[in-house]
Amino acid sequence: MKPASCKKKGRALQNLVRDSLTAELGIPPEDILSVPGGVPGCDILLSASARRRFPYGIECKNQASLRLGEALDQTVRNAEIAGLTPLLVFKRRGESP
């Protein structure tokens, strides 16, 4: 799979997570940003007010074969830097997140 296709697939999961947080928690859409692939840190950026309501550093993985240990390590590292609780959301081919 080409890198652009991989990033598009990852972005789709990030957008799903962002939309779910907006719908389920009532967090305004402008308080949640989906970060482009390749940018270091958490995949979903939350404003200060959104962090008070949902204090999680979110890492999204949309991969056919997921290396769970590596994904968890990355999630914990990024969340610690942001001072948040790590949360990994993953999706494999043909499965729900």
C-alpha positions as CSV (number, residue, x, y, z in Angstrom):
1,M,0.0,0.0,0.0
2,K,1.3,3.5,-0.9
3,P,2.1,5.9,1.9
4,A,-0.7,8.3,0.8
5,S,-3.2,5.5,1.0
6,C,-2.0,4.5,4.5
7,K,-2.4,8.1,5.7
8,K,-5.9,8.3,4.2
9,K,-6.9,5.2,6.0
10,G,-5.5,6.4,9.3
11,R,-7.2,9.8,8.8
12,A,-10.5,8.1,8.3
13,L,-10.3,6.4,11.7
14,Q,-9.1,9.7,13.4
15,N,-12.1,11.5,11.9
16,L,-14.5,8.7,13.1
17,V,-13.0,9.1,16.7
18,R,-13.3,12.9,16.5
19,D,-16.9,12.7,15.3
20,S,-17.8,10.2,18.0
21,L,-16.3,12.4,20.7
22,T,-18.3,15.3,19.4
23,A,-21.6,13.3,19.2
24,E,-21.3,11.3,22.4
25,L,-19.7,13.9,24.8
26,G,-21.1,17.0,23.2
27,I,-17.6,18.5,22.8
28,P,-17.7,21.3,20.2
29,P,-16.0,20.3,16.9
30,E,-13.7,23.3,17.1
31,D,-12.3,21.8,20.3
32,I,-11.1,18.6,18.7
33,L,-8.6,18.4,15.8
34,S,-7.4,15.4,13.8
35,V,-3.6,15.6,13.4
36,P,-2.2,14.8,9.9
37,G,-0.2,11.6,9.6
38,G,3.5,12.0,10.3
39,V,3.1,14.7,12.9
40,P,4.6,13.6,16.2
41,G,2.3,13.4,19.3
42,C,-1.2,12.3,19.9
43,D,-3.4,11.8,16.8
44,I,-6.3,13.8,18.3
45,L,-5.6,17.2,19.7
46,L,-8.0,18.5,22.4
47,S,-8.5,22.0,23.6
48,A,-8.0,22.8,27.3
49,S,-11.8,22.6,27.9
50,A,-12.1,19.3,26.0
51,R,-9.2,17.9,28.0
52,R,-11.1,18.7,31.2
53,R,-14.0,16.6,30.0
54,F,-12.0,13.9,28.3
55,P,-8.4,13.7,29.6
56,Y,-7.0,11.1,27.2
57,G,-4.1,11.1,24.7
58,I,-5.6,9.3,21.7
59,E,-3.5,7.2,19.3
60,C,-5.4,5.8,16.3
61,K,-4.2,2.7,14.3
62,N,-6.0,1.5,11.3
63,Q,-3.9,-1.5,10.1
64,A,-4.4,-5.0,8.7
65,S,-1.8,-6.4,11.0
66,L,-1.2,-4.4,14.2
67,R,1.8,-4.8,16.4
68,L,0.0,-4.2,19.6
69,G,3.0,-3.8,21.8
70,E,4.6,-1.1,19.6
71,A,1.2,0.7,19.3
72,L,0.7,0.7,23.1
73,D,4.3,1.9,23.7
74,Q,3.7,4.8,21.2
75,T,0.4,5.6,22.8
76,V,1.8,5.8,26.3
77,R,4.8,7.9,25.2
78,N,2.7,10.4,23.4
79,A,0.1,10.7,26.2
80,E,2.8,11.1,28.9
81,I,4.3,14.0,26.9
82,A,0.9,15.6,26.8
83,G,0.1,14.9,30.4
84,L,-2.9,12.7,29.5
85,T,-4.1,9.2,30.1
86,P,-3.2,6.9,27.1
87,L,-6.0,5.6,24.9
88,L,-5.4,3.4,21.9
89,V,-8.1,3.1,19.3
90,F,-7.4,0.5,16.6
91,K,-9.2,-1.1,13.7
92,R,-8.2,-4.1,11.6
93,R,-9.5,-4.9,8.2
94,G,-13.2,-6.0,8.3
95,E,-13.6,-5.2,12.0
96,S,-15.1,-2.4,14.0
97,P,-12.8,0.0,15.9
